[in-house]
Amino acid sequence: MNTEQQRPSRPEPVDLREVGASIDGDPQVSDRRLFLQLHVFEDCSDPNNIVEVLEKSNLNAVLYDDINNPTGIGVLFIVEDPAVLATEARDLLIGLQQAANLSYRPEMTMIGRTYSSGREPNLEVWLLNKPLQNALNPDFPWAIWYPLRRNPEFYRLEHRERGRILGEHAMLGRSYAAGGHANDIRLACFGLDTNDNEFVIGLVGPDLYPLSRLIQDMRQTEQTTKYIESLGPFFVGKVRQRFGACL
């Protein structure tokens, strides 16, 4: 028997780069992406102490007041290197928790990474600039953050059918953005979320009502009515302060 025929073929190497729309026939590719993580606390009697600590750090962050909890706050970190979340951000949060006697709410923790769909006209802007600008935009004082998971039936659909369903959802979001009502921060969290969620969505804007209305309108799309298995929990925050630094 020919030994060459028995030898298994080597698997093709996996390309882990993000891919955007082609420019002059060449696809855009990037190995860069952002990681965003939201931590939620309660029993915060003086948020100003937290402001002082975050001001001294060199991290991109947002401090939210939790609209559904009179002593609740949320801290959003935005980093390119996820190791920062396990080092500087972690140490900072431990110090805050001990100094201010905060109670941590692990069920509200959300983490995700920016990703591409393959159609982005400017890949670097989509992966890095737009999420950071939306989160730190002084004209967007309101935010709603929530995780979601699709049901397995969605992934059994043909690629073209999935694109059609997602397109309906995307058009609705773009209509709100075009009117200046809401902008989104879309993150993938496969394997990162403790509850096996697949995506984290951040909606930010100048007023709270349009963010709530966008979620209401999205409940009527085919994706949500047929293929969303779980949504939430929802964190609704008003920005107390933003902390920006260079990536």
C-alpha positions in Angstrom: 0.0 0.0 0.0 1.3 3.5 -0.8 2.3 5.2 2.4 1.9 8.6 0.8 -1.9 7.8 0.3 -2.2 6.9 4.0 -0.6 10.1 5.3 -3.2 12.6 6.4 -3.1 16.0 4.8 -2.1 18.9 6.8 -4.8 21.3 7.8 -4.8 24.7 6.2 -3.5 27.5 8.6 -6.3 29.5 10.2 -6.4 33.2 9.2 -7.5 35.1 12.3 -7.3 38.6 10.8 -10.4 40.8 10.5 -11.4 41.4 6.9 -13.1 44.4 5.4 -14.4 45.4 2.0 -12.0 45.2 -0.9 -10.2 48.3 -2.2 -9.1 48.2 -5.8 -9.6 44.4 -5.7 -7.5 43.9 -2.5 -9.4 43.0 0.7 -8.6 45.1 3.8 -7.2 43.0 6.7 -6.2 43.8 10.2 -4.9 42.0 13.3 -6.0 44.9 15.6 -9.2 45.1 17.5 -10.5 46.6 20.8 -11.7 44.8 23.9 -14.3 46.5 26.0 -15.4 45.3 29.5 -18.1 46.7 31.7 -18.0 46.2 35.5 -21.0 47.1 37.7 -21.0 47.9 41.4 -23.4 49.0 44.0 -23.2 50.7 47.5 -21.2 53.6 46.0 -21.7 56.5 48.4 -19.3 58.9 46.8 -18.5 58.5 43.1 -16.0 61.3 43.2 -13.5 59.0 44.9 -13.7 56.8 41.8 -13.4 59.7 39.5 -10.1 60.6 41.2 -8.7 57.1 40.8 -9.7 56.8 37.1 -8.3 60.3 36.4 -4.8 59.1 37.6 -4.9 56.0 35.4 -3.9 56.1 31.7 -6.8 53.9 30.6 -9.7 54.7 28.3 -12.7 54.4 30.5 -16.3 55.6 31.1 -17.9 56.0 34.6 -21.7 55.6 34.5 -24.3 56.2 37.1 -26.7 53.2 37.2 -30.2 54.6 36.5 -31.8 51.5 38.0 -29.8 51.5 41.3 -29.4 54.7 43.4 -26.0 53.5 44.7 -25.0 51.8 41.5 -22.2 52.6 39.1 -20.7 51.1 36.0 -17.0 51.3 34.8 -16.3 50.6 31.1 -12.7 49.9 30.1 -11.6 50.1 26.4 -8.3 48.6 25.6 -6.5 47.1 22.6 -4.4 44.6 24.6 -6.8 42.3 26.7 -3.9 41.6 29.1 -4.5 45.2 30.4 -7.9 44.0 31.7 -6.2 41.4 33.8 -3.5 43.7 35.1 -3.9 47.5 35.3 -7.7 47.5 35.1 -8.0 44.6 37.6 -5.6 46.2 40.1 -7.5 49.5 39.8 -10.9 47.9 40.4 -9.6 45.9 43.4 -8.3 49.2 44.9 -11.6 51.0 44.2 -13.6 48.1 45.7 -11.6 48.1 48.9 -11.2 51.8 49.3 -14.9 52.6 48.7 -16.5 49.4 50.1 -18.2 48.7 46.8 -20.3 45.6 46.3 -19.5 43.9 43.0 -22.3 42.6 40.7 -20.7 39.8 38.7 -24.0 39.0 36.9 -23.7 42.3 35.1 -20.2 42.0 33.8 -19.9 42.2 30.0 -16.9 41.8 27.8 -16.5 41.7 24.1 -14.2 42.4 21.1 -14.7 44.5 18.1 -15.1 42.5 14.9 -15.7 42.9 11.1 -18.4 41.5 8.9 -16.3 41.7 5.7 -18.2 44.7 4.3 -16.6 47.6 6.2 -15.4 50.4 3.8 -12.7 51.5 6.4 -11.7 48.5 8.5 -9.4 50.3 10.9 -12.0 53.0 11.7 -14.6 50.3 12.3 -12.4 48.2 14.6 -10.7 50.9 16.5 -11.8 54.5 16.0 -15.6 54.3 15.9 -16.2 52.2 19.1 -13.8 54.4 21.0 -15.3 57.7 19.7 -18.9 56.5 20.4 -18.1 55.5 24.0 -16.2 58.7 24.7 -18.4 61.1 22.8 -19.4 64.0 25.1 -22.6 64.4 23.1 -23.7 60.8 24.1 -24.5 60.9 27.8 -26.8 57.9 27.8 -26.0 54.3 27.3 -27.7 50.9 27.3 -25.5 47.8 27.4 -26.7 44.2 27.1 -25.6 40.8 26.0 -27.4 38.4 23.6 -27.3 34.9 22.3 -28.8 33.5 19.1 -30.4 30.1 19.0 -28.7 27.3 17.1 -31.2 27.4 14.2 -29.8 30.7 13.0 -26.4 29.1 12.4 -28.0 26.4 10.3 -29.3 28.9 7.8 -27.4 29.5 4.5 -25.0 32.4 4.5 -27.1 34.5 2.2 -30.2 34.0 4.3 -28.3 35.0 7.4 -27.1 38.1 5.6 -30.7 39.1 4.6 -31.9 38.7 8.2 -29.0 40.7 9.7 -29.5 43.3 7.0 -33.0 44.2 8.2 -31.5 44.7 11.7 -28.6 46.8 10.4 -30.8 49.1 8.4 -32.9 49.9 11.4 -29.8 50.8 13.4 -28.5 52.9 10.6 -31.7 54.8 10.4 -31.4 55.8 14.0 -27.8 56.7 13.6 -28.6 58.9 10.5 -31.1 60.9 12.6 -28.6 61.4 15.4 -30.7 59.4 17.8 -28.5 56.4 18.6 -25.1 54.8 17.7 -24.1 51.3 18.4 -21.0 49.5 19.6 -21.1 45.9 18.5 -18.9 43.3 20.2 -18.4 39.6 19.8 -18.0 37.6 23.1 -17.9 34.0 22.0 -16.1 32.1 24.7 -15.5 35.2 26.8 -18.8 35.5 28.5 -19.5 33.5 31.6 -23.1 32.8 30.5 -22.2 31.7 27.0 -23.5 34.9 25.4 -22.3 35.6 21.8 -22.5 39.4 21.5 -22.6 42.5 23.6 -24.4 45.6 22.3 -23.8 49.1 23.5 -26.3 51.8 22.4 -25.2 55.3 23.1 -26.9 58.6 22.3 -27.9 62.1 23.4 -31.2 61.0 24.9 -32.5 57.9 26.6 -35.9 57.5 24.9 -34.5 56.8 21.4 -32.3 54.1 22.8 -35.2 52.4 24.4 -37.3 52.9 21.3 -34.6 51.3 19.1 -34.7 48.2 21.2 -38.5 48.2 21.0 -38.4 48.4 17.2 -35.7 45.7 17.0 -38.0 43.3 18.8 -40.1 43.2 15.7 -37.3 42.1 13.3 -37.0 38.6 12.0 -33.8 38.1 13.8 -35.2 38.9 17.2 -38.6 37.2 16.8 -37.2 34.0 15.5 -33.5 33.6 16.3 -32.7 35.4 19.6 -32.5 32.9 22.4 -31.7 35.4 25.2 -31.3 39.1 25.9 -29.9 40.9 28.9 -29.4 41.7 31.6 -29.6 45.4 30.7 -27.4 48.1 32.2 -28.8 51.6 31.7 -26.2 54.3 32.5 -25.8 58.0 32.4 -22.2 59.1 31.9 -20.7 60.8 35.0 -17.3 61.2 33.4 -15.1 59.9 30.6 -11.4 59.3 30.7 -9.6 59.3 27.4 -6.0 58.3 26.5 -4.2 57.3 23.4 -4.4 53.7 22.3 
